[in-house]
Amino acid sequence: MSELENIKNRIQNRRSNSKDVNVDVVEIEKKYTKASKLYKVSMLVLVLMALFLAIGVYAKKDENGKFLKNTFGINVNFASFNKTMNKLINFRVVENVTSTDAPVSNVPNYVHMGNDMYVNGSSEVKSIDDGVVTYIYGDETGYLVIVENDSGFRSVYSKMSDVSVAVNDRIYFDSVIGVVEEQVQIIFSKDNEKITYEQVLELL
């Protein structure tokens, strides 16, 4: 084999090796690009899940958007959002109540203590039915909230230390109306006549 042919062979071998290297580089770049895209998509999903969870927690803690209303002037109500989420999840945690009386309702778990006073194992006073807040009053004895319920009766919640609703707010079953130190007074009426909690349960 002549010297010229040797030189040609060496040149061809170098070109062939160079092509192989280029192919390897392209394959590596493809794999890296796919991994990078998968990582970005995964991170985006995690961020969205964390954001949704944060909104869910805030909506549960401040159902009537009191913080947003007072701080930013944004009027937002999460009651319908919470109701929808409750239906989707279909799960509620009801705290146990220590009492000699049997609970007259299990959700929310109000227990009648006598003289229209109730406890539910929590400091949160929760709505018994869907309805509209029609009146709020507060003095040294506490706050009073009147709700016209969709089931045709009126609920008067009183002796609360703070309220979480405003007049004309649309509230739903299990919505937080306010907070109480120990017991909340609830008076129910229908057609301007007082009714018992047991009668209320029959209307729901």
N, C-alpha and C positions, 0 to 999 in steps of 0.2 A: 504494500500500500504506500502510495506516495505521500510526501510531506503535506501536499496540498489537500489530499483527501482526509488526512488526519485532522487538519485544521478545520475543515468543513464539518467533520463528525463532532468535534468538540463544541463548535458553535451551535449545532443542532441540539446536542445534549443540554447545553446551558439554556436554550430557549424552552425546551421541554420541561426542565426543572422549574424554570421561572413560571410557566403556565400552571404547573401543579401547585406551586406556592400561592399563586393568585386565586386559584380555585379554593384552597383551604381558607384563605383570608376572607373570601366572600361568604363561605359557609359559616365561619365563626361570627361574622357580622350579622348574618341572618338570625342565628341563634340568640345573639346578644339583643338584637332588636325585639325579637319575640318575647324574651324574658323581661325586657324593660317595659314593654307595653302591658304585659300581664301584671307586673309590679304596680304600674301606675293605676290600672283598673282596680286592682285589689285595694290599694290605698284610698282611691276615690269611694269605693263601696264602704270601707271602714269609716271614713270621715262622714259620709251620709248617714250611716247607721248611728254613729255617735251623736250627730246633730239631731236626728229624729228622737233618740233616747232622751237627750237633754230637753227638747221641747216637750216630750211626754211627761218628764218629771216636773218641769216648771208648770205645765198645764194642770197637773194634779195638785201641786202645792198652792198655786195662785189661780184658781179656776176662773175668777172674774177679772183677771188682769189688773188687779189693784196697783201693783208695782209699776207696770208699764203706763197705766193711766196717770199715776201721780208723778212719775219721773219724766216721761217723754210725752205725755199728753195723748198717748195712743189708746183708743177705746177698743179693747179686744176682750172677747168672752170665749173661754175654752170649754164651756159647759157642754155644747153639742159635740165637740171633739172628744171629750172624756166619755160621753154617753156612747158614741160610736165605737171608741176603743174598748169600752166595757163589753159591748155586744160582740166585738171581734174576739176578744180574749176569753169572754164568758167566765171570768174568774174574779172574785172579790175576797179580800181578807177581812173577816169580821172578828174583831177583838172579843175575847171572852169577858163577860160581865159577872162579877161576884154579887149575887143578890139572892134573898130568900124568895123573891117573886119570880115566876117564870116569865120569860120575855114574851110580849104580845106580838112581836114582829121579829123576824130574823134578819131582814135586810131593809133598812138599817136596823141594827139590833137594839131598839129602844126598849127600856124597861120602865114601866110606870111605877113611880115611887109614892104616889098619892098626891092629892091636891094639885093635879095637873103638872106635876114635876116628873121629868124623865132623865134617864142616863142612857148612854150607848157605849160606854167603855172607852170614850175618847173625849178630848176637849173640843172636837169639831162638832158643830151642830149641822146636821145634814137634812136636806129636803126630803120629805116623805113622798112627794109626787111632783110631776112636771107642773109648771105654773109661771105666773108673772108676779114680780114684787110690786106691790101697789102703795106701800107706806113704810116709812122708817122713822123711828123716833128714838132719841137718846137723852138720858138725864143721869143724875147721880146714882140711880138704882140700876142702870144698865141700858142696853139697847133693846128695842122692840121692832120686829119685822113682820109685816103682814103679807101673806102670799095667797093669791087667788089661784087655786089648783085646777088643773084641767079636768079632774074627775068630779068637779061640781061642789067642792067644799072649800072652806077658808081655813088657813092655818095661821095662828098668831104665835110667833116665837118671841119669847121675852127673857129678861134677866141675863142677857149675854154681855160679855165684857168688850166685845168688838164685833163688827160685821164685815162681811166680805162681798156684799152685794150693794146695788144701788136701785133706786126707784126705776121701774120700767124694765129692769133686767129680766131676761127670759132665763129661767132656771129649769133644771131637770132633776129627775129622781137621783138622789145621792149627791146633789150639788152641795158644796159647803156654803152655808148661809152666814155663819159666824163662829165665834169661839165662846166657850163658857168655862168657868173655873171648876164647877162640880156638876150642877144640874141645870137643865134648861126647862123653862115653863112653856108648855105648848097647849093652846086652847083651840079646839076644832069646832067649827060651826057650819051648818048648812041651812039655807033659807032663813038666816038670822036666828037659828036655834042651835044651842050647844049640843054637840054629839060626842060620843066616846071614841076612843082610839080603835076599839073593836069595830065600831060602825064605819070608821074611816077605812079600815082594812077591807071591809066588804065592798067599798066603793072602788077600790084600786083594781 
